[in-house]
């Protein structure tokens, strides 16, 4: 497990990964910085599009709500992007019954490929949220598009606490949030030590964590590759891990976060192993 000082380092936003794959450029960034200043925020309803305007310094950004245009746009984009990825990778999914039918939750997949984001997004038809670099929202029209796709803004170079706070706010709005607890992409059959950010956010927001194993994606687009290969991918969704409840009038001890992270790590490894059993190759062969 990562030290508390490195509690939040999450990569893998939907728009970032898809654009990087389509255009072969690192257009956006999906990693949260660890230093910087905290920005003041304000929120107001944006008429006509069912969205919330959030101000970060001089930048106006959109945090799309449940307006009809946003929902229609997301469904169309989901069908195009996720549909293509599922067909191209012959993605199969097991365990959808474990996804909460109502309310927010943290979806926590393993991370071996840029395509893990749309592969994880395929588990649910309804919108889920992903992190995005705040400069994506400089243009109001593009900002609305990114938000409708499920992305929400995080300022590059700001302290972890801002990203943590914004993630909790997204969950409190009732939207599921996708976080990769390993942080950046890893390689190999072993789930690496987890950052505590996903667990911290889930506990603070009082929502369950749904662990997800994605098997086979590392061969779809290996590190350093500029080509997406049509390899088989299988996804295993595990039972949700409920958040611990603090005693009445008390606080959860720090050890609870560590224990919860260790529980998530063990479950991710189990699901990753199960998912790898359903693809026609293994790491032992490489």
N, C-alpha and C positions, 0 to 999 in steps of 0.2 A: 504494500500500500504506500501511496505517496505521502510525504509529510504534510502537515496542515498548512505550511507555508506555500505549498504548491497545490492548493485544494481545488483549483479551477483552471483547467486548460482544455478546452473542448474544440474540436475541429469537425467539419463535416456538414456544412450548411447546404441546403437544397439547391439554391440558385448558384452558389459558388461552384459546387462540384459539377453541375450540369453544364454551366458555361465553360468551365475549364476543359471538360471533355469535348464539347462541341467545337470550341474554337482553338484548343491547344494552347491556351494562355492562362497564366495565373492572374485572372482579371480581378478577383476579389479575394478577401482573406477571411478565414473562418476560425482563427485562433485568437483568443482573448488575451490582451496584454495584462501585465501584472503591475504596472506603475502608471501614475498619472493623477489627474485631479477629477473630482466628482462634479458632474454637471447638474445644474438646476433643471427641473423638468416641469412641464405643465401639460395638461390634457384638456381637450375640448372636442365636442362632437363636430364631425365634418359633414355638412348637409349633403344629402343625396346619394352618398356612397356607403353609408353605414360604417364608417371608420372612425378611429380615434386619432387625432393629431397629437404627436408627442414632440416637444421641442427639446433638442439637445444642442445647447449653445446656440449658434446661429443657424443650425440646420433644422428644417422642418421634415419630419419623417412620419410615415403612416404606420399605424398598427391596426390592420384591417379587422373589422368586426364581422358581424353576420349579415351584412347587407346583401341583397339579392345579386348585384353585379359581382361582388367579391366571390360569392359562393359559386355562381355560374362559371366565372373565369377559372377558379380553382379546379372545378370538376373537369372542364375542358382540358386544362393543362395536365391534370392527373391522368386523364385518359391517354393523352398523347405521349407524355414522357414516361410515366410508369408503365403504360401499356407496351410501349416499345421495348423498354428495359426487360420487362417480364418475358416477352416473346423472344428477345435476343438471347437471354440467359436461361430460357426454359425454367424460370423460377417457380418453385413449388413452396407452399407455405403450410405449416402444420401448427395447430394450437391457437387458432383465432378465437376459440371459445374462451381463452384466458384474458382477452382484452376486455376491460371494463366497458359495460354497455353505456354508462352515463358518467359524467364528471371527468375531471382532469386526471392525468397520470403522467409519469415520466417513462418514456420508452427508451430503454438502455441497450443498444446493440453492441456487439463486438465490432471492431473496425479494422478491415484489411484492404479496403479499396475505396476509391472516390465514389464509385457507384453504390456503395453501401447506403447512401442517403436515399436515393429513389427506391432501392431494394427494400429498405425499411419502411419507406412511405407506402409501399404496396400492401402492407398488412391491414390498412384501414382506408376505407373510401372517404370518410369524413376528414376534414382538414386537421393537420397537426402542425406544430410550430417548430421553426428552426432558427438558428442565429444567423445574422448577416452584418456585414460591415456598414456602419451608419452612413458612409458617403454614397451608398447605393440609393439613398433617399433624397439626394440633393434635388433631383428633378421630381416634381410632384407626380407626374404621370408614371414614370418608371417606379417611383416609390410605392405607388398604389399597386402596381403589378407585382413587385416583389412581396409586398405584404399579402396580397391576395393568394400568392403561391405558398404562404405560410411562414415567410421569413419575418423576423423582427430585428430592430437595430441594436447593435452594441458598438460603442465607441472604441476604436483601436487606440491603444495606449492609455486606457483608463484602468483604474484599480479593479481587482477582481470583484469587489463588493458591488460595483455597479451592475456587472453582468449577473451576479447572483440575485440582486434585488429585482432586476428586470425579468429574469426567468421566473422568479416567484410570482411577480405580478401577472405574467402570462398565465400561469397555472391558476391563479386566483380568479382570472376571467373565465375559467372553465375549459381552456384549450389544452389538449395533450401536448407535451413538449418532448422532442427527440434530443437526447444528449448521449454522446459517446464517452462512457466513463474511462476508457483507456486513453482518451485525449486524441492525439494525432494517430494516423494510420500506423499499425504495427504489422509484423510479419511472423509467420510460423503458427504452430498448433496450440501454443500456450497463451492463455489470456494473461496479459501483462498486469503488473500492479496498477490498481485503479486510483485515479484522482478522487477525492472525496466530494467534489462539486455536485455530482448527480444525487448522491445520498443526502447531502446537506440541503439541497433545494427541495427534494421530495419531502424530507422531514419537516422543514420549515413551512412548506405549503400544506402539509398534512395530506399528501396524496401517495398512492402506491407507486412502486417501481415495477415495470414489466420488463424482465430481462429477455434478450433476443440473441440467439446464435445465428450467424449468417455463414453458411458453409460454402466454399468454392469460389467466393468472390475474388480472392487473391490472384487466381489464374485468369480472371476476366480482364483485369487491368493491373498487372504487377507493378510494384514501385519502379519508376523510371521508364515505364512503357508509355508510348504515345498512341497505342492502338488498343481498341477494346475487342477482346476475343469472345466468340460465342461459346462460352463454357457454361456448363450446368451449375445452377445455384439453388441451394435449399435453405429455407428459413425455419427455425424452430422457435416458437414463442412459449415462454414458460409462465407458470402461475404468477400472478402479481404478488409482490412482497409488500405487505401493509406497513405503513409508518408506525413506529413505536409511539405510545401515548405517554406523555409526561404525567407524573403524579399530580393530583389536585394541588394547585398552589405552588408547585415545584417546577424544576427545570430538568431536562434530560442531561445526564452526565456525559462528558466528552467520550467516554468509552463506548457509549451507545452508537455513536457515529462510526467508530472503528469497527465495532461488531457488525453493524449493518453493511458496511462496505465489504467486509470479509464474506458475509453471507451472499451478497450480490456477486462477488468474484467467483465463489464456488458454483453458483447457479449458472453464471455465464459460461464457465468452463464446461459444465455438464451439457448445456444446450449447444455449445460450439462443437463438442465431440459428437453429439447426436446429429447435428446438421452435416458434419463432414462424412458421416456414415452413409448419407443419402446422395453423395456426389461420386462420380466414377474415378476418383483419384484420392490419394492421401499424401500427407506431408512426408511419410516414410519413403515414398517413391521418388521424391525430389532430391 
